[in-house]
Amino acid sequence: MIRILDILISFFGLLILSPILVVFMFLVWVQDRKSPFYMAPRVAKGNGTFKMVKLRSMVANADKSGVDSTANNDMRITKVGKMIRKCKLDEFTQLWNVLKGEMSLVGPRPQVKRDVELYTEVERELLTVLPGITDFASIVFSDEGSILEGRPDPDLSYNQLIRPWKSRLALFYIKNRSVSLNIKLVALTAVAIFNKPKALTGIQNELVKLGADDELVTVAGRTEQLTPYPPPGANEIVQSRNNVAVVAMPVAELNPQT
């Protein structure tokens, strides 16, 4: 049933959005005469790889910089790209991946290989389902660029501040996924475009209804400042993208949730 829903929504979504996408495809091409698409390598279900279709919002070959996380003040973002990112148009092109069966409308966001290589054993459960365009975390952290803005190392900040909760929310989704939950998350994603506080309240209500712990519900509300935290399945805060270093913090105080 979920696959049928994916096919129907992705097909009609592409059909309805095609006039807007064509206009922005032309604008991206005009600015540097390069392809308007960025075929982003991502890790697929089962730990394989696929090319995620994104409407290009950065300069050509931006991925060669070695930086995977993107802050709002990233110099690689073009003028047209700022509009694309603001309207989330780079996400809508991923409906093609959904139509092909490489992604689902709802599921854990697909990650680059270097970040997946940092996964704990617990986080590897994220690779047992199709990655998605949206989920709990996509709404909660839709302002990821703002969170990382001004950080000296956006990739490290992502792994310390966002990944711990993004993974927990995704794991919680996997344990509770259903057609009805998918429909609610798609609806809340649309609400978030116009009224994020209302969408976050909806997310919190859904988490409570499904039995999420208080800490996860609180973080989902985004009313408190994010601080470094261990990823699920670890007792240590990530100190680099190459390893997880010991942090002087009692395990009892960390209380990692899975």
C-alpha positions in Angstrom: 0.0 0.0 0.0 2.9 2.4 0.8 4.5 1.7 -2.6 1.2 2.4 -4.4 0.9 5.7 -2.5 4.5 6.6 -3.4 3.8 6.0 -7.1 0.6 8.0 -7.2 1.8 11.0 -5.3 5.2 11.1 -7.1 3.7 10.8 -10.6 1.0 13.5 -10.1 3.5 15.6 -8.0 5.9 15.7 -10.9 3.1 16.4 -13.4 1.8 19.4 -11.4 5.2 20.8 -10.5 6.8 20.4 -13.9 6.0 24.0 -15.1 7.8 25.5 -12.1 10.7 23.0 -12.2 11.2 23.7 -16.0 11.5 27.5 -15.3 14.1 27.0 -12.6 16.0 24.4 -14.6 16.4 27.1 -17.3 17.5 29.7 -14.7 20.1 27.3 -13.3 21.4 26.5 -16.8 21.5 30.1 -17.9 23.8 31.2 -15.0 26.7 28.9 -15.9 25.6 26.8 -18.9 26.0 23.7 -16.8 23.5 20.9 -16.1 20.6 22.1 -13.9 20.7 18.8 -12.1 23.1 17.5 -9.4 23.1 13.7 -9.3 24.0 13.3 -5.6 25.5 9.9 -4.6 23.7 8.6 -1.6 23.6 5.3 0.4 20.5 3.2 -0.5 18.6 0.6 1.4 20.8 -2.4 2.1 24.0 -0.2 2.0 24.1 0.1 -1.8 24.3 3.4 -3.6 22.1 5.4 -5.9 22.0 8.9 -7.6 19.6 11.2 -5.9 18.2 13.8 -8.3 18.5 17.4 -7.0 17.8 20.6 -8.8 21.3 22.2 -8.6 21.5 25.0 -6.1 25.3 25.3 -5.9 28.1 26.0 -8.3 29.1 23.2 -10.6 31.4 20.5 -9.0 30.6 21.9 -5.5 31.0 18.4 -4.0 34.7 18.4 -4.9 35.3 20.8 -1.9 34.9 17.8 0.4 32.3 19.5 2.6 29.0 17.6 2.7 26.9 19.7 5.1 25.6 23.0 3.9 25.2 26.2 6.0 23.0 29.1 4.8 26.1 31.2 4.3 27.9 28.6 2.2 29.7 30.4 -0.6 29.0 27.6 -3.0 25.3 28.4 -3.1 24.3 30.5 -6.2 21.8 33.3 -6.4 19.3 31.1 -8.1 20.2 28.4 -5.7 19.1 30.5 -2.7 15.6 30.7 -4.2 15.7 27.0 -4.9 16.7 26.1 -1.4 14.2 28.5 0.2 11.3 26.9 -1.7 12.7 23.4 -1.3 12.6 22.9 -5.1 15.7 20.8 -4.9 13.7 18.2 -2.9 10.8 18.0 -5.3 13.0 16.6 -8.1 13.5 13.6 -5.8 10.0 12.5 -6.7 11.7 10.9 -9.7 13.7 8.7 -7.4 10.4 7.8 -5.6 8.8 6.9 -8.9 11.8 4.7 -9.8 11.6 2.9 -6.4 14.9 4.1 -5.1 13.3 6.3 -2.5 9.9 6.5 -0.7 8.0 9.7 0.1 8.5 9.1 3.8 11.7 7.6 5.3 15.1 8.4 6.8 16.9 11.0 4.7 19.6 9.4 2.4 23.1 10.2 3.6 26.5 10.4 1.9 28.8 7.4 2.3 31.2 9.2 4.6 28.5 9.9 7.1 27.1 6.3 6.9 30.6 5.0 7.6 30.3 6.7 11.0 27.0 5.0 11.9 26.8 3.0 15.1 25.4 -0.5 15.0 22.1 0.9 16.2 22.0 3.5 13.4 22.6 0.9 10.7 19.0 -0.1 11.1 18.3 3.1 9.1 19.6 1.2 6.1 16.9 -1.5 6.3 14.2 0.7 4.7 14.0 2.9 1.7 15.3 6.4 2.3 12.7 9.1 2.0 12.1 12.7 1.0 10.6 13.6 4.4 10.1 12.2 7.9 10.0 13.5 11.5 13.6 14.8 11.3 13.1 16.5 7.9 10.5 18.7 9.4 12.2 19.2 12.8 15.6 20.1 11.1 14.3 21.8 8.0 16.4 24.8 9.2 19.6 22.7 9.1 21.4 25.4 7.1 20.6 28.0 9.8 21.9 25.7 12.5 25.2 25.2 10.7 25.6 28.8 9.6 28.8 30.4 10.9 30.2 27.0 12.2 33.9 26.6 11.4 33.3 22.9 10.6 29.8 22.3 9.3 30.3 18.6 8.9 31.4 18.1 12.5 28.7 20.4 13.8 26.1 18.3 11.9 27.4 15.1 13.5 27.4 16.7 17.0 24.2 18.7 17.0 21.8 17.3 14.3 22.7 13.7 13.6 22.1 12.4 17.2 18.5 13.5 17.0 17.9 13.0 13.3 18.9 9.4 13.7 16.7 8.9 16.8 13.7 10.4 15.1 14.3 8.2 12.0 14.7 5.1 14.1 11.4 6.0 15.9 9.7 6.3 12.6 10.9 2.9 11.4 9.5 1.3 14.5 6.1 3.0 14.1 5.7 3.4 10.3 2.4 2.9 8.7 0.3 4.3 5.8 -1.6 6.6 8.1 1.7 7.9 9.7 3.1 8.5 6.2 0.0 10.5 5.2 0.3 12.6 8.4 4.0 13.3 7.8 3.4 14.4 4.2 0.7 16.7 5.4 2.9 18.1 8.2 5.7 18.7 5.7 3.3 20.8 3.6 2.2 22.7 6.7 5.9 23.4 7.7 6.4 25.3 4.5 4.0 28.0 5.6 3.9 27.5 9.4 6.7 25.6 10.9 5.7 26.1 14.6 2.4 24.6 13.9 4.1 21.7 12.1 6.4 21.1 15.1 3.4 21.0 17.4 1.9 18.4 15.2 5.1 16.4 15.2 5.2 16.5 19.0 1.6 15.4 19.3 2.3 12.5 17.0 5.4 11.5 18.9 3.5 11.6 22.2 0.7 9.5 20.7 3.1 6.9 19.6 4.9 6.7 22.9 8.1 8.6 22.3 10.2 9.5 25.4 10.0 13.0 26.8 13.5 14.0 25.7 12.8 13.2 22.0 9.5 15.1 22.2 11.2 18.1 23.7 14.0 18.2 21.1 11.3 17.9 18.3 9.7 21.1 19.6 13.0 23.0 18.9 12.4 25.4 21.7 15.8 24.7 23.4 19.3 25.3 22.0 20.9 22.2 20.5 24.1 21.0 22.3 26.5 18.2 21.3 25.2 14.8 22.1 26.2 11.2 21.3 24.5 9.4 18.4 22.2 6.5 19.3 24.1 3.4 20.3 27.2 5.4 21.5 28.3 6.9 24.8 30.6 9.4 23.2 30.2 12.6 21.3 31.6 12.6 17.7 34.9 14.6 17.7 35.8 14.1 14.0 34.4 12.4 11.0 37.1 9.8 11.3 36.5 8.6 14.8 34.4 9.0 18.0 36.6 10.3 20.8 36.0 9.7 24.5 34.1 12.6 26.2 34.3 13.1 30.0 30.5 12.7 30.6 28.9 9.9 32.7 27.0 7.3 30.6 24.0 7.7 33.0 23.8 11.4 32.1 23.9 10.7 28.4 20.8 8.5 28.5 21.0 7.6 24.7 17.7 6.9 23.2 17.2 4.4 20.3 
